[in-house]
Amino acid sequence: MAKKFTIIFLVFSVISAYLIFSGMKESISFYITPKEFFENYQKYAGKRLRLGGFVSELQVNGLEHFFIITDGEYSVPVTFRGIPPDLFGKAKGTIVEGFWDAEKKIFVAKFIMAKHSEEYHPPNIQRK
């Protein structure tokens, strides 16, 4: 009886571990930098991906946003239609999710995540 229980417990443990790790693998999402994108852009053609860097040359026309994401070495033009997060702006870190439109040579963002400083400062205290 104890041997049968041990075998059932081991099988259940292996199946549980597999489900947990395969679920974690699917939920982990990385982003690439503009340099990584341009070094092998054929690899990313037609795929949904995340691109991260700093915003430059921000232009807004209603809900249409055009900006450039840069890593200091390479730059990627990005277009986004919608309302970006409050922390999104020029010279701020951001991650965009979308796809590369090879015909128009522009990254079409469907979602924007704004990166913020890791330092917390209460509103009434000025930084030096």
C-alpha positions in Angstrom: 0.0 0.0 0.0 2.8 2.4 0.9 4.6 1.6 -2.3 1.5 2.3 -4.4 1.0 5.6 -2.6 4.6 6.6 -3.2 4.3 5.9 -6.9 1.0 7.9 -7.2 2.6 10.8 -5.2 5.7 10.8 -7.5 3.5 10.8 -10.7 1.4 13.6 -9.3 4.5 15.6 -8.4 6.1 15.3 -11.8 2.9 16.3 -13.6 2.4 19.3 -11.3 6.0 20.4 -11.7 5.7 20.2 -15.5 2.5 22.2 -15.6 4.0 24.9 -13.3 7.2 25.3 -15.3 5.5 25.2 -18.7 3.0 27.8 -17.5 5.8 30.0 -16.2 7.7 29.7 -19.5 4.7 31.0 -21.4 4.1 33.9 -19.1 7.6 35.2 -19.1 8.0 38.0 -21.6 11.3 39.7 -22.5 12.0 42.8 -24.5 14.7 43.5 -27.0 16.7 46.7 -27.6 16.8 48.6 -30.9 20.4 47.2 -31.4 19.2 43.6 -30.9 16.3 44.3 -33.3 18.5 45.6 -36.1 21.2 43.0 -35.7 18.8 40.3 -36.7 15.5 41.9 -37.8 14.6 39.0 -40.2 14.3 36.8 -37.1 11.5 39.2 -35.8 9.7 39.7 -39.0 6.0 39.1 -38.6 6.3 38.3 -34.9 4.7 40.1 -32.1 7.5 41.4 -29.8 8.4 43.9 -27.2 10.9 46.6 -27.9 12.5 48.7 -25.1 14.5 51.9 -24.9 14.2 55.6 -24.4 11.7 57.9 -26.1 12.9 60.7 -28.4 11.2 62.9 -31.0 7.7 62.5 -29.6 4.9 63.9 -31.8 1.3 63.8 -30.8 -1.7 64.4 -33.0 -4.9 63.6 -31.1 -4.7 59.8 -30.5 -1.9 59.3 -33.0 1.6 59.2 -31.5 4.8 59.0 -33.4 8.1 58.6 -31.5 11.5 57.1 -31.8 12.8 54.5 -29.3 16.6 54.6 -28.9 19.2 52.7 -27.0 21.8 55.4 -27.6 23.2 53.6 -30.6 20.2 52.5 -32.7 16.8 54.0 -33.2 13.4 52.6 -34.2 10.5 54.7 -35.4 7.3 53.8 -33.6 3.6 54.6 -34.2 0.9 54.2 -31.6 -2.9 54.9 -31.7 -4.5 55.3 -28.3 -4.0 56.8 -24.9 -0.5 56.1 -23.5 0.3 55.7 -19.8 0.7 58.8 -17.7 4.4 58.3 -17.2 5.0 58.0 -21.0 7.0 61.0 -22.4 10.1 62.2 -24.1 13.4 61.1 -22.6 11.6 58.4 -20.5 12.1 54.7 -20.6 9.4 52.7 -22.3 8.6 49.2 -23.6 6.2 48.9 -26.6 4.5 45.7 -27.7 3.6 45.2 -31.3 5.1 44.3 -34.6 7.5 45.6 -37.3 5.7 46.8 -40.5 8.5 46.0 -43.0 6.6 47.7 -45.8 6.3 51.0 -44.0 9.6 50.5 -42.1 8.0 51.4 -38.7 7.2 49.6 -35.5 3.4 49.5 -34.9 2.8 49.5 -31.2 -0.4 48.0 -29.8 0.5 48.5 -26.2 2.9 50.9 -24.3 4.4 50.3 -20.9 6.2 53.3 -19.2 9.2 52.5 -17.1 9.7 54.7 -14.0 12.5 55.5 -11.7 13.3 53.0 -9.0 13.8 55.7 -6.5 10.8 56.9 -4.4 10.7 60.5 -3.3 7.7 61.9 -1.4 6.1 64.8 -3.3 7.1 67.4 -0.7 10.8 66.6 -0.8 12.9 68.0 -3.6 15.8 65.9 -5.0 19.3 67.3 -5.2 
